[in-house]
């Protein structure tokens, strides 16, 4: 077991008991960002480092921008839970997880602080310098667990991270008053939307029917890529943003 942080930015080493070897010796090729969803940072730190919680993460960032490491980067932390991305379900074996302190949607969902965002940005750059993690695999917990998770949520500034070279992001198309596709709709336009989301990596089945599962995935997409309106409806802005995101990913050679 490691006894000191992998990141020089981590000023605290708080070993978490919930960790193990990565399955099949996998190397991390994903970075997953979370919010803690708890009202106090101290409580979150305790929770993430106690066995009974059944969870852990690699890094924890508090609102003052202090960074603690809990699990060594070459080990598997328990942060993603039941998840799916690009057809794979053991996201914990493939990823590094950062818990960013924010009480979340259940506690009035305050803004992320500037100190916290600065620390997250620096930490992500530091992690990306050590691992082969492509931009389109820097993701929200909600991306890999739509419906079940909402973190880090629509207030998280993905655009800022992208400007620093972290993650893939395109300017979202302006929101208009069209309602687009939604629950109950059927047909080729729905199938095209499902194919696009599936192609990006989301857990979607191509069925031509806009069901609850698709609504949750569209919400997750919007939280990350078109955060001004998170309503689970695939309006023109949402679909256009997805198309440009797919084009941007292919330009990265992925
Ligand atoms: Zn999470």
Boltz pocket constraint, residues with backbone or C-beta under 6 A from the ligand:
constraints:
  - pocket:
      binder: B
      contacts: [[A, 33], [A, 34], [A, 35], [A, 79], [A, 141], [A, 149], [A, 151]]
      max_distance: 6.0
